[in-house]
Amino acid sequence: MPEEGLPWLPREQVLRFEEIERVARLCVERFGFGSIRLTGGEPTVRASLPELVRRLAALDVDLSMTTNGATLRLLASELRAAGLRRVNVSCDSLRRERYGQGMEVILIEPGGVKTPIWDKSNEMADQIQQQMPPDAERIYGKLIAGVRKATIEIAQDKGIEAREVAETIGRAMTAKRPRTRYLVGTDAKIRGPMAKILPDRLMDRAVAKQLGI
């Protein structure tokens, strides 16, 4: 945040909770969305966030949130009670927050791991595709097929064993001077540096090519 601050949008240009709920309901009921993620910016700075979570949780979707965690401790109980089920916290911001307090934050970033979650994901994809209207199938069908192909490859061949992740965690916890970031698996070791070096659009093309879209 610059010292002089940032210009704030007029309130009338910011979507109201009712409008966000209306768009989300359309995505769920017409296009078969099964999950919604709140992100940003930083979602926890939005006033009355638990009320938005309550509205979206009522749509019976997998509701999650990505946050830098700075104010999460103040809202966690309310968000859970409102229906939030999963939270992805940016550990980079947590590491910087804890710097100088005698607490180290270490990131373990695995690639695709062989677990039953991929079978469950494909079962969910079957259900979603069966309920998708023709327009949604036309727009998202190729993407879903590409993602499913990639997850099958992870589950059957390319994924790493969960044991490798556990061993990496063990090494990080027992090292005298652990690294701040551990990439586990070939795909993570390739994708991590690529994301830092390649421009966003080129990275998007690389991912799209991998998925066949």
N, C-alpha and C positions, 0 to 999 in steps of 0.2 A: 504494500500500500504506500503510494507516494506521500510525502509529508503534507503536500497541499490538498490531499484527499482526492476523491473521484466524483464526477458529476452523478447524481442520483436520478434515475428515471422518475418522471411524475407518476404518482400512484395509478392514474387512469391508464397508463401504458403497461402496467404490470397485471398479468392474468390473476383474476380473483380465484379463490378456491373452487367456487361453483363452476367456473369456466374450465379449470384444470380437470375437475371431476367429469365434466361433460365430454371433454376430449378423450379422457381415459376410458370412459364407459363406451364411447363409440369404437375405440380400438379393440376393446374386449368383446363387445357384443357383435360387431360387424366384421371385424378382421381377425378374431380368434386369438388375440394376445393373451398369454398365460402368465406373464410376469411384467412388473413395472419397477423401475429403479429410479429413485430420487437422487439427483446429483446437482451439479452447479457449474460454476460458482461453488458456494458453500451452503448447502440446504439448511443447516442449523441456525443460520442467521435470519431465516424467514420467520416473522412473527407468527405465533400460534401454529407452528409446524405440526404438533400432535393432532390438531383438528384436520389438517390435510391428510395425514396418515390414516385417521379414522375413516374419512370419506373414501379413500382409495382401497383400504383394506376391506370395505364392505363390498367391493367388486369381486371378491373371492379369487384373488390373484396371488402369485408369489411376489410379495412386496419387500423390496430391499432398499438400501440407501448407501451411497458413497460419501464419506465425509473426511475432513482432515482431523477430526476428533477433538478439536480444541475446546468445544463447549459440550461435547457429548455427555460428559458426566452429569451435567445439569438437566439433560433431557431424556436420558436413557430409559428411566423407569416409565415416564409418560409415553414415550414412543412405543415401548413394548406393550403397554396396556392398550394403546390405541390400535395395535395390530401389526407393527413393524416386526418382521421375522428375521431379517439378516442385515448385517452392517459390514461394509468393507471400509476399513480405516486406512488412510494413507500413512504408512509408517515413516516415510521420509519426513513429513511434518512432525510426527511424534518424536523422531530422533532429534530434530532441531529444538523442539520444545524442551526436551530433557537434557540438552547439552549443558554441561556445567553443574548438574545436580547429582553427579555420581551414578547415573543410571544409563547404561548403554542399550540402544535399540538396534537389533540386527535383523535384516530382511532375508528371508528364505523364499526364493522365487522359483518354484518348480515349473517344468513344462507339463505336458500331458502325462497324467499318472493312471496306470491301469487299476481302475476300481469299478465296482458295480454301478457307480453313478452314471456311466455312459449308457448302460442298458436302460436305466430308468429314464434318462433323457430322451432316448429314441422311442421309448414307449409313450412318453408325453408328446413327442413330435407326431407320432401316429394319430393320437387323439386330436391334436390341434388341426392337423391337415384334413382329417375327416370332417371337421366342423367349419373349415374355411370356405367362404364364398368364392366364386370363380375369380373375382377381381383380386382378392388377397392371394389366391394361388398363383395368378399370373404375375403379381408383383414380387412375392416372396418365395415361390415354389423352388426356384433355382438356388436361392441362397440356403434354404432349409436343406435341400439335397446335398449341397456342398458341405455344410456343417455336419450333417449326419455321416457323410463319407469320411470326414476327418475324424470324428469321434470313434467310428468303427475301427479305423486304423490305429488310433491310440489304444483302444481296448484290446485289440487282437495282436498288434505287432509293434508299433512305434512308441507306445507309452513306456514310461519307466516304472519300476516296481516301487510301491510305497516304502519299502525297506530302504531304498536309496535316499529318499527324502528324510526318513527318520535318522539314518546314519549321518547325513549332513547336519541335521539339527544337533545331534550328539557332538559332532566335531566342533561346531560353532560354540556350544555351551561349555566345552572343556578346553578350548584354545586359550592360551595365555593372552594373545592379542588377536581376537577374531576380526575378520573382515566385516565391513558394514553391510555387505550384500553377497549372498551366495546364489548363484544360478545353478539349478539342478536339472540335468537332462540336456540332450543335444539341441532340441528345439528352443529351450530357454536360453542357452548359451549363444545361439545364432540370433534369435529375435531380440534379445536385450540390447546388444550393441547396435543392431540395425536400427532400432527405434530411436537411438540417440544420434545416429549419424545421418540417416536418410531424412529428407524433407517429408512432411506429413503426407502429401499427395502421393509421393513415390512409395511410401510405406503402405498406404491404402491400396495401391495397385498391386503390390507384392502379396498382400493378404488376399485380395480378390482373385489373383491368379492362382494362389494356393487352393482356394475354395472352388475354383472353376466358374467364377461368375464374371 
